[in-house]
Amino acid sequence: GGYAVEAGDMLLQHAFGTLHRKQVWAYCDPGHRPAKYCVYALGFDYLGDSLYDNHEASVYRVTESGWQASKLRPAFDRKREAIRCLRNEHPALFNDTLQAVS
């Protein structure tokens, strides 16, 4: 999770800073918990599930202000919030080991 979030921060810096994007979208397999954790830790909001390239996908979006606000929070708080969001979105993805973190 740590390297993926750091890499995601660099990609979002490029998207918002260099490319001047207003928002960034993310898609991942609905059962891919590490990817979901990463997008939540980066400040993305879950928008629901949809088809993407003829496959079921979870859809997320982050604005520059949402990403900047998430970066102001301590890393531990970002991680805890990501786990809370995961638990709320898909409780069936969770096992007992992650519940101990929050």
Protein Blocks (a to p, Z undefined) as FASTA:
>chain_A
ZZmmmmmmmmmmmmmmmnopabdcddddfklmklmmmmmmnopacebdcdeehiacdddd
ddfklmmmmmmpcfklmmmmmmmmmmmmmmmlpcfklmmmZZ
